[in-house]
C-alpha cells in the first residue's frame, strides 16, 4: 500500500525532469541477428543483446512479475528511467493505493495526478483524515471520492464517518461493475458514542444500482433493517462471502425514525413491510460473524462455512437455541465451522446442529471435541490449535476418522506410551496429508531422528538454502552436527519408539507434511525409497 505523499514526490520529479535517461525507440530495439559476418557487427552484438534485455523488461507481463519483488519506491524509480518504462511501471505504481492527507505544499498536484492516473487504481483503501489535518489541507479522501477517473477498482476498503456516506456511495456506484471486494466500516470513537448508540444507519446501498461482480462484502458498525439486508443481497447476485461485525439488525416497523435520521425516505411503513416477497440468496456460501449471532440463515440456504470471530462473551441461551434451530431448518449444506478467539461454551450446540461436519478450525474444549468426534465419519480437517491451552483426545481423531486429511493440535499431555498404544490400535485416517501432533517429552533429538528416517526436510531450511550466504550454511552444518550427536545418545527405549513410529508413518502414502513441535517438515518419498 502507498499513500499519496510519495506518489506526489516521484511524479513531481517526472514533471521537472528535462529529458529521459534512455529512450528505447523501435529502431534501437530491432535486432538483426542474421547479418553478423563483419567484425564490426559482431562487436556490436553484445550491445544489442544488452539493449534487448532492457527492452524485455518493458513488456507489461514481464514488468508485472518483476515488480512483485519491488517496493513502491523501487517501482517509482523504474518509472523515472525512460518513457517506455514509465508507461509500464506507472500503472503498477498506482495499482495499490491508500488515501491519506497529502503534504499541503503538494496538495495542488493531487487532483491532476488522480485525473491522469486514477484509472490505474485496482486496490484502494480510504481512511478518514485526522482532525488536525483539516485546517492545513483539503482531505484527500474527498478528492478520491469525487474523482471520475477512479472507476476500475477491484478491492475497496473504506473507513469513514457519517458526513462521508453520500460521497463513498458515489465511488461505489462508479466502480460497481469491477468491484470484487468491499469493506465498509463506520469509524466512531468510543468517547463520542451516545449511551444508546446501536450502529450507524447504512446508506442506500441498493441505490448504487447493484454490484453485479461483488463477491466479498464486509460491513462493520452499521444498523439496518431486515428489508435493507434483503435489498443488499439482491443487489449482489454473485456474493459469496458476507461478514458482519457490530451490525444491528432492527425490526422494520421500529426503524422509521432511524431512517429519517439518516436522510432516507424509502423505508416502507406499516403494511408495506408485510408485502416483502420471500427471498433467498443462493450464491452466498460463507458467513462471517464477529461478536454476535445473526438470525439470517433463512436467507442463505446454501451456506457451507460459518466463521466466528471475537466471541469473548457467553451468548444468551435462547438466542443460541434459535440460531441452532435455524441451522437445522435452513442450512443442510453447512459443513465447515471456523471459531477463532472464541468463547467455547456455545460451540457444542452449534456443532451438534450440523448434519455433516467436514472441517473444524479454532478453539475447543472437551465438550466441543466430543461433539466434533460425533462427526467422525465425515470429518476431513480438524485444526484444534487456535487459542487452545490443551487439545483433548488428539489420538481419538486419528483412530476413528477415516476421511481425515489434515489434523493439527495445540499443546497436549499425550505421552509416548499413549502414542505407542495408539499405533497398536491403528489409525483409520489412511488418506492423511498433514499432521501436527504435540507429544509430551518428545525431545528434539528424537523428532530429528524420526524425520531423518522418513526423509523429511525442514521447510524453512529448504526455502532459504539458496538465498543465504556461506555463514548461514556453516551455522546449519553445526546445528546438524549437534543433532547427530544428540541422536547418537538416544536411549534404547527412544530408539525403539523411533523405529516403530517411523515405520508406522511410512505406511501413510499420502502424508506430505509433519510437525511434532520443531517446525514443519516435508516428506521426500523418493529419498525414503
N, C-alpha and C positions, 0 to 999 in steps of 0.2 A: 504494500500500500504506500502511496506517496501523497503528501499534502501539496497544496498549490504553490507554496512559497519556493521550494526548489525548482518546480517547473518554470515559474516566472523567471528565476535567475538564469537557468540554462537557455531559455528561449530569448531572453534579453541579450545573451551573448551571441545567439544566432542572428538576431536583428542587427547588432552592432558590428558583426564580423564582416570585413570588406570583401574578401574572396574566399572561396572554399579551399581547403588544403589540397584536395585532389579531386579532379573531375574525370570520372570514368565514362568516356564517350563510347559510342558503339564502335568507332574506328579503332580505339585503343584496345577494346575488349576482343576484337576479331583476331583469331589465331590462325595462321597459315602453317599448319604442320606438315603439309605435303611438299613444300618447296624449301628444303633446308640443305641444299647441296653446297652453297657457298660458305666459306669460313665465317664471313661477317654475319650471315643469317644464323649460323649455328651458334655463334657467340651471343646473339641477341635472344636466343630461345629461352634461356633461364629467366630473363627479364619478363618475357611474355608469360611464362608459367607463373611467375610471382604475381603479375597483374591479374591473370586469370583466377588465381586463388583468392585475391581480394574481391574480384567480381563475383565469385561464387557466394561470398558472404552477403552480397547484396540481394540474393534471392530471398523473398519473404519466407519461404518454407524453411530454408537453412537458418536465416536470421532468427526466426522464432524459436528454433531449437537451441541456438547459441545463447539467446537471451534468457533462457531458463536458469542458467548458471550465473547471470549477471545481477548486480544490484541496480537499483534505479539510477544511481549516479553513473554507473558504467554505461547503461543504455543511453543516458543523456549525453555522455562523452562520445559514444558512437554516432549519435545524431549530428554531432558537430564536425565530423570528419569531412564529409562532402555531401553534395546534393543527393547523390544516389543513395548513400547510407541514410541521409536524413529522411528520405521518402519511405525507407524501410523501417527504421528504428523509431521514428516519431510516433507511429501508431502503437508500437509496443510500449513506448514511454507513457502514453495516455490510456493504456488498456485498463489499468487498475488504479483508481483514484480514491483518496479520502479527502473530503472537502473540509477545509479549515479556514480561519481568518488569514488573509494574506498580509504581508507587511504593508503598512499604509503607504510607503513610498512607491510600492509596485502595484497597488490595488487597481490603478487605472489601466494596467495591461490585462487584467484578468478577463474582462468582457470580450476583448479582442481574441485572446487565446481560446476562450471557450467557444466563441463563434467559429473559430478556424478549426479547432481540434476536438470539439465536443463529440463529434460523430464517431471518434475512435474509442470512446469510453465503453467498456463492457462490464466492468465491476465498479460500482460506485457506493461509497459509504459516506453518509452525511450525518454529522453530529452538530447539534446546535452550538452557537457561539457563546463563550463566557460573557457575562455582562460587561466586564471591564474593557472588552474589545469594542463594544458598540459605539463608544464615543470617538474612537480612533479611525475606524474604517467601517464601511458597509459590510454586513455579514456575507461571507462567500456563499453561504447556503442559499440566500435569496437569489444570487446570481445564477447558481446552478438550477434552482427551481424554474427560473424564468428563461433559461437558455433553450432556444428552439432546436439547436443542433444536437442536443443530447437526446437522441431518440433510438439508440441501438443498445441500451443497457440490458444485460442478461441477469446480472446479480446486483440487487439493490437493497441496501440496508439504511434505514432512516431512524434516527433517534432525535426527537424534537419535541417542542412544546405546543400548546394549544393554538397559538397565533399562526403557526405554520401549516395547519392541517389543510387548508384550501390550497396552499402552494404545492405541497407534495402530492396532493390529489392530482394536480395538473401534470407533474412529472411522471406519475404512474400512468396517467392517460396517454401521454406521448409515447411511452415505451411498452404499451400493453401487448404489442404483437411480438416483442422479443424477450420479455421478462420470463425467466425460468425460476428465479429465487427472489423472494420478497420478505424482508424482516421489518416490521413496523413497531416501534417502541415509543410510548408516550413517556417522556422524561419529566419527572417532577421530584423535587427534593422533599424528603420527609418533613422537615420543619414547615414547609409550605402547604402540606396536605391538610385539608379540613378533617376534623374528627370523624365525620360520617362519610368521608370520601370513598367511593366504590368504583373507581375506574373512570377514565375519560370517555365520553360518548364518541364512538367511532365515526369517522367522516363517511360520506355517502360512497362507500366502496363500489357498489354496483353501478354508480354513476360514471365510472370510467369506461363504460361500455364493454365490460368484461375483460378478462385476461386469458385469452384462448390458449396460451402456451405455458401458463404458470403451473409449476409442478410442486413447489415448496412454499408454504406460507407460514410465517412466524408472527404471532400477534402477542403483544405484551402490554399490560396495564391499560386495557380498554374495557369499555362497557358496551354491551349490545343486547338486543332482544333476540329471541329465537327466530323471529321472522327475518331480522337482519342477517343472522347467521345463514339462514337458508338462501337468502339472496346472494351472499358472498359465495357460497358453494355453487350456486347456479352460474355465477359469473366466471367460475374457474372450472371448466368441464374436465380438464385433464389433471387436476390437482391430485398428487399422490401423498403428500405429507402435510399435515396440519398440526401446528404447535400452539398451545395455549399456555400463557404464563400470567398469573394475576388477572385473569379475564373474569368479568362479572356478566353472567347471562341472566337478565332480569325478565320478568313477566311482561308480555306485550301490553297488557291492559294497564300496567302500572308505569309505563315508560313514556307517557305523553309529555309530562313535564320535563323529563330528562332530555328528550329530543328537542324541545323548544329551547333549552339552554344551549344546545349545540348548533342552533340555527337551522335545523332540518324541519321541513313541513310535510314530509312524505310519509310519516308514520301513520298507519291505519288506526282507527279508533273503534271501540265497541264491537259491533257485529262484523266489521271488516276483518278483524283478527281471526274470526272463525271461518272466513272464506278462503284461507290459505290452503292451496291444494297439497295433498301428500307429496313428499319429495324424498328421494334417496340418491346420494352421490355414489355412483358405482365404481368410480376410478380410484377413490381415496383408499389407500392400503396401510397408511402409517399414521397413528395418532400419538402425539407427544403432549404430555400434561405435566405441568410444574405446580406443585403445592396443593392442587385441588383435583377432585374428581368431577368431570363434566358429563352431565346426563345427555349426551348427544349421540349415543351409539346407534339409536334407531335411524339416524340419518346416514350412517356409513356402514352398511351391512357387509361390505367386502373387506373390512379392515383385517389385516393379517398380523400387524405388530402394534403393540401399545407400549409406549415408553413412559416411565415415571421418573421424575427428577425432583430433587429437593423436597421430598416429603419428610419433614422433620417433626411432624406432629401426628397424633392419633386422629383418625377420621371418625366422625360420628357414626355409630353402628347402623343407624337407619340409612344414612347416606351410602355407606358401604354395601348394605343389603340391596338397595335399589340398583346400585351400579352392577353388582354381580348378577342380579336378575336380568339386567339389560344385556350383559354378555351372553347369558344362556338363551335369551329370546331373539337377539338380533345379530349376533356375530358368530355364525357357525364356522367361519374360516379363520378365526383368530388362532394363531399358532405360536406367536413369539411374545415374550414379556421381557422388557428391559427395565430394571429397577436400580437406579444408581443414586447413592446418597440417600438411602431410603429408611423409613421407619417400618420395620419388618412385620409388625403385628397384623397388618391388613393383607399381607401377601398370600397367606394360605387360602383365605376365602376367594381371592381373585384367581389363583392357580386352580383351585377346585372347580371353578365355574367354567373353565376352558375344556372343550371336548377333547382336543388332541393338542398337547403341548409339544412343540418341536424344539424351541430354543428358549433358554432362560439365561439372562445375564444380569448380574448385580448382587446386591446384598442378600443375605439369607440367615435364618436361624434354624433351629432343629425342626420346628413346626413347618417352616417353608420347605426344608429339604424333604421331609416326609411327604408333603403334598406333591413335590416335583417327582419323587420316586413312584408315585401313583401313576405317572405317565411314562413309565419305563419302556413300554413297547413302542412309543412314538418319539421319544426324546433323541435328538441328534446333536445338540450342542448344549453344554452346561458350563457357564463361567461363573463360579461362586467366589471370586476373589475380590470383588469391589467392596471396600469399606467393611470387610468381614474380619473380625479378630480371630475367628476359628471356623474352619469348614468341618461340618459334621458328616460322618459316614461317607467319606470320599470313595472308599473301595466298593461300597454298595453300588454306586453308579457303574463302575467298571464291570461288576459281576452280573448285573441284572438288566442293563440297557443294550439290547442287541444292535440298535441302529446308531449308537453313539459314535460321532466322528471327531468332536472336539470336546475336551474336558480339561478345565482349569480350576485349581483350588487355591485358596489363600493358605494361611497358616493352619496347621492341623497337628494333632497329637498322635497321628498314625505312626506306629513303630515298625521297625524292620521285621519283627516277629509277626505282626499283623499282615504285612505285605507278603511274607513267606506263606502264611496260611491262605491268603487270597490267591496266590499263584497256584496253590494246590487245588483250590476250588475251580479255578479257571475264570477267564474273563469272557463275557458274552459279546463284547464290542469288537468283533473281528475286523470291522471296517474303520478302526480308529486311525485318525490322521495326525492330530496334535494332542499332546498330553503334558500338562503341568501339574505335578504332584508333589506336595510337601510331605517329606518323611522325616520324622523326628530323629535327630542324631545321625543323619546320613552325612558323613564327612565329605568335604570337597575332594579329597583323595579318592574315596570310594566312588563318588559320582564321576570323577575323571576316568577311573578305570572302566566303569560301565560304558561310558561314552566311547572310550577307545576301543572296546570290544565290538561296539556297534558301528564303528567307523563314522562317528558323528563329530562334526566340527562346529566350534562355537561361532555363531553367526556374526558377532561383532568383529571377530578376528578375520573372517573371510571377507568382510566388507571393506576393511581398512588396510588389508595387507599390501595392496598396490598403491596406496595413497600416502603411506607413512615412510619415513626415512630409515636409514641404517640403525639409528639409535633405538627406534621402536622395535626393529627386528631383533636386536640384541636383547632388549628387555623381554620380549616374548620368548626368546630362547632360554633365558634364565628362569622365567616362570615355568616353562615346560620341564626344565631340568629339576626344579624344586618339586613339581608334581610327580615326576618319575621317582624321585627319592621317597616321597610320601607313599606312593603306591607300592614301593618295594617292601615297606614295613607293615603292610596290612596284615591283620590277624588272620588265622585260619578260618574263623567264622566269617569274617568280612570277605575273604577270598571265595568262600563257598557261596555266599549270597551274591557276590559279583557274577560268578558263572551262572548261577541259577537265574538271576534276573535278566542278564544279557541274553541267554539262550531263550528265555521266555519271550522277550520282546522281539527277537528275530522272527518269530512266527507271525507277527503282525505285518503283513506285506505292504500295507498302505501307510504305515506310520512314517511320517516325514520330519516331525519336529518334536523335541523333548526338552523339558525343563524340570530339573529336580532341585532347583534353588540356586544354581550358579549361572543362570542365563540360558537363553535358548540355544539349542544345538540342532543342526540339520544333519539328517542321516544320509550317508553316502552308500547306497545299495551296491554300487559297483565295487567300492572298496571292501565291503563286507564279503562279497562273493569271492 
